[in-house]
Protein backbone atom coordinates (compact mmCIF):
# COMPACT_ATOMS: atom_id res chain seq x y z
CA UNK A 1 0.00 0.00 0.00
CA UNK A 2 1.31 3.44 -0.94
CA UNK A 3 2.30 5.87 1.81
CA UNK A 4 -0.56 8.30 1.10
CA UNK A 5 -3.07 5.43 1.34
CA UNK A 6 -1.62 4.32 4.70
CA UNK A 7 -1.73 7.91 5.93
CA UNK A 8 -5.34 8.23 4.79
CA UNK A 9 -6.37 5.02 6.57
CA UNK A 10 -4.60 6.14 9.74
CA UNK A 11 -6.35 9.51 9.57
CA UNK A 12 -9.73 7.85 9.13
CA UNK A 13 -9.11 5.61 12.14
CA UNK A 14 -8.10 8.59 14.27
CA UNK A 15 -11.21 10.45 13.09
CA UNK A 16 -13.44 7.47 14.00
CA UNK A 17 -11.89 7.26 17.47
CA UNK A 18 -12.50 10.99 17.96
CA UNK A 19 -16.12 10.73 16.81
CA UNK A 20 -16.74 7.80 19.17
CA UNK A 21 -15.31 9.83 22.06
CA UNK A 22 -17.67 12.66 21.11
CA UNK A 23 -20.63 10.23 21.41
CA UNK A 24 -21.22 9.70 17.69
CA UNK A 25 -22.12 6.23 16.42
CA UNK A 26 -20.14 5.03 13.42
CA UNK A 27 -22.55 3.60 10.85
CA UNK A 28 -20.10 2.87 8.02
CA UNK A 29 -16.59 3.57 6.81
CA UNK A 30 -15.51 3.94 3.21
CA UNK A 31 -19.01 3.66 1.79
CA UNK A 32 -18.88 3.59 -2.01
CA UNK A 33 -21.67 4.18 -4.47
CA UNK A 34 -21.84 5.30 -8.08
CA UNK A 35 -21.16 8.91 -7.12
CA UNK A 36 -18.07 8.38 -4.99
CA UNK A 37 -16.84 7.42 -1.56
CA UNK A 38 -17.88 8.72 1.82
CA UNK A 39 -15.07 8.25 4.35
CA UNK A 40 -17.28 7.99 7.44
CA UNK A 41 -21.02 7.92 7.96
CA UNK A 42 -21.88 8.64 11.56
CA UNK A 43 -24.94 9.36 13.62
CA UNK A 44 -25.53 11.58 16.63
CA UNK A 45 -29.05 11.33 18.00
CA UNK A 46 -31.36 11.97 15.02
CA UNK A 47 -28.63 13.53 12.86
CA UNK A 48 -26.80 11.64 10.09
CA UNK A 49 -23.31 12.99 9.39
CA UNK A 50 -21.27 12.38 6.24
CA UNK A 51 -17.62 12.94 7.15
CA UNK A 52 -14.77 13.62 4.75
CA UNK A 53 -11.32 13.08 6.29
CA UNK A 54 -8.20 14.81 4.98
CA UNK A 55 -4.82 13.75 6.37
CA UNK A 56 -1.46 15.27 5.57
CA UNK A 57 2.06 14.72 6.80
CA UNK A 58 3.92 17.68 5.34
CA UNK A 59 1.46 20.17 3.85
CA UNK A 60 0.81 23.35 5.77
CA UNK A 61 -2.23 22.67 7.93
CA UNK A 62 -3.90 25.94 6.99
CA UNK A 63 -3.99 24.74 3.37
CA UNK A 64 -6.03 21.73 4.43
CA UNK A 65 -9.00 24.05 4.93
CA UNK A 66 -8.98 24.50 1.16
CA UNK A 67 -8.34 20.84 0.32
CA UNK A 68 -11.86 20.11 -0.94
CA UNK A 69 -12.23 21.19 -4.53
CA UNK A 70 -15.62 22.08 -6.04
CA UNK A 71 -15.73 18.76 -7.90
CA UNK A 72 -15.09 16.81 -4.66
CA UNK A 73 -17.87 18.73 -2.90
CA UNK A 74 -20.23 17.95 -5.79
CA UNK A 75 -19.40 14.21 -5.60
CA UNK A 76 -19.73 14.17 -1.81
CA UNK A 77 -23.17 15.79 -2.00
CA UNK A 78 -24.36 13.34 -4.65
CA UNK A 79 -22.94 10.34 -2.80
CA UNK A 80 -24.66 11.49 0.40
CA UNK A 81 -27.99 12.06 -1.31
CA UNK A 82 -27.80 8.70 -3.05
CA UNK A 83 -27.06 7.01 0.31
CA UNK A 84 -30.66 7.76 1.37
CA UNK A 85 -31.97 6.02 -1.77
CA UNK A 86 -29.64 3.01 -1.39
CA UNK A 87 -30.59 2.44 2.22
CA UNK A 88 -34.26 3.32 1.69
CA UNK A 89 -34.07 5.87 4.47
CA UNK A 90 -36.73 8.42 5.09
CA UNK A 91 -35.29 11.89 5.08
CA UNK A 92 -33.34 12.44 8.27
CA UNK A 93 -31.57 15.55 9.43
CA UNK A 94 -28.08 15.39 7.98
CA UNK A 95 -24.95 17.41 7.47
CA UNK A 96 -21.50 17.17 5.90
CA UNK A 97 -18.42 17.54 8.09
CA UNK A 98 -14.71 17.73 7.36
CA UNK A 99 -12.03 16.42 9.70
CA UNK A 100 -8.53 17.72 9.03
CA UNK A 101 -5.41 16.08 10.44
CA UNK A 102 -1.73 16.80 10.22
CA UNK A 103 0.21 13.72 11.27
CA UNK A 104 3.89 13.64 12.18
CA UNK A 105 4.81 10.19 10.92
CA UNK A 106 8.22 10.15 12.60
CA UNK A 107 6.75 10.97 16.01
CA UNK A 108 3.61 8.91 15.24
CA UNK A 109 1.31 11.61 16.53
CA UNK A 110 -1.31 14.07 15.37
CA UNK A 111 0.13 17.58 15.46
CA UNK A 112 -2.97 19.44 14.22
CA UNK A 113 -6.63 18.45 14.30
CA UNK A 114 -9.78 20.27 13.27
CA UNK A 115 -13.41 19.20 12.99
CA UNK A 116 -15.37 21.53 10.72
CA UNK A 117 -19.12 20.97 10.96
CA UNK A 118 -21.76 21.59 8.32
CA UNK A 119 -19.31 22.44 5.52
CA UNK A 120 -21.87 22.13 2.70
CA UNK A 121 -25.14 24.03 2.55
Buried (B, 14 or more C-beta within 10 A) or exposed (E): EEEEEEBBBBBBEBBBEBBEEEEBEBBEBEBEBEBBEBBBBBBBEEEBBBBBBBBBBEEEBEEBEEBBEEEEBEBBBBBBEBBBEEEEEEEEEBBBBBBBBBBEEEEEEBEBBEBBEEBBE
